[in-house]
Amino acid sequence: MSRRAARDTALRLFYEYAITGEFNPATMDVMRDCFDKGMNDNAWAYVARMIELYKTHKDEVDAAIQANSKNWNISHMAKVELSILRIGVCELYYCDDIHESITINECVELGKKYASDKSARFINGVLGAVLKSSPPVAMAGQAERVAEETDVRTE
């Protein structure tokens, strides 16, 4: 099953989180057992990875969305749009195995599917601004490691 289907499933779980304030493991079990039987282990691993990344980096992800959402307070955003943005920022910041253009395009497509063309443009603008405003954390971490490894000390 495609990463697109996995993102779709992740969106449903992130949407529930946006409403309830928690990721309910029982919901994922029900989805796995009843609704998304066609998803393979790699797709489910992606869903679990997105949830764990968001739980670990919630403050940074939400701050990036807030900082790059012109004239919008994150608490007033539509839950679907916010959920898509959270997935997108998790991918942009922490998934160096997913190209940024794919992340943004797939999130825009989710916006078109579950919200509107206007929402898709908003999602595109916010994720584009997130990408331009600061280097993704995963990339920044790689740069720091390279700098440490190549640091020449003179004493």
N, C-alpha and C positions, 0 to 999 in steps of 0.2 A: 504494500500500500504506500502511496506517495506521502511525501512530507507535507503536501498541501492538505491531505486528509488529516494528518496528525495535527497540523496547525488549527484546523477546524475543530477538532476535539479539544485541543488545548484552550481554544477560545471559549468553548462552552464551560469549561472548568474555571477559567479566569472570570467569566461573567458571573458564575455562582459566587466566586470569591468577592467580586465587586458588590454583590447584593448582601451577602451574609458576613463577610469579613473573615472567612476561613475556607480553606480547601478541605472538603469533606472526602476522606478516602472511600467512604461508602458510595459516593456518587461515581467515582472513577471505576469502582468494581461493577456497579450497575451498567455503566456505559460499556465496559469491556464485555460483560456477560450478555447484554441485551441488544445494544444498539450498534456497536462498532466491531462486530465479530470479524470483519474483513481486515482489520488492522493487524500488521505483523509485530513482532517483538521490537524491531527497530523503531516503528512508529510510536509504540507505547513508551519506549525508552526516551524518545524525544519529548513526549508529553510530560513524563516524570522529570526530565531534565529542566524543562521550562519552569515547572512548579518549584523545584528546588532552587533554581537560580533566582527566581523572584522572591522566595521566602528568605534567602540568604542576603539579597541585595535590595530589598524592598525600598528602603529609604533613598538609595542612590537612583534607582529606577524612577521612582515617583518624582524625585527632585529634578531629574533630567526632563521628564515630561512637563513638569510645572515651569521650569526655566525656559522651555522652548515653545510654550503654548501662549502665543500673543493674546493678551486680554482675556484669557480663560483661567479660571481657578479649577484645579484638578477635582475639587469636591463638587463642582457643578457640571462636569463633563458627563455626557451620556455614558452609561455603563458599558455598552458595546464598544464604543470608540476607545474608552479608557482601557478596556481589556485588550483590545488589539494593540494599542500603543505599548502596553506593558510587555506583551509578547515581543513586539518589535524592538524595544529598547533592550530587553534581555538578549535577543539575538545579536543586535548591533554591538553591545558592550562585552558580552561574555562568550560568544560563539564564533571563534575565529575560523571555524570550519564551514561557515555559511557566509557567502559573499553579501556585502551590504546591499547591492542593487536587488538581489533576490529577496532579501528580507523586506525591503521597502515595497517592492512590487507585490509580494504575496500579502502583505498587510493591507495595501491599497485594495487588492482583490477581495479580501475579507470584508473591508469596509463597504465595497460595492454590493457584496452579497447580503450582508446582514444589516446594513444601514442605508446609505444613499450615496449618490455621486458626490454630493457636497461633503459628506463625512469622509469619503475616500480622499478628496482634495485636502481636507483638514489633516488627515492621518499622514498623507504624503508630505505636507508642509512641516508638520511637527517632527517626523522622523528625519526628514532632510536637514532640518535645523539642528536636531540632536547630533547627527553625524558631523555636521560642519562645526558645531560649537566646541566640541571637545573630542579628543581621540578616545575611541572606545577603551574601556578599562582593560579588557583583555590585551589589546594592542599596547597600551601604556605599560602594562605589566611585563610584556615581552621586551619592550624597549629598555625598561629598567634592568631586566636580567641581562640583556646584551651589554648594557653599559657597565654593569658590575663585572661581567666576565671579561670584558676588554679593558677594564680600568688598569692603567699602568701606574704603579706607585713608585715614586722616587723618594728615596730616603738616604 
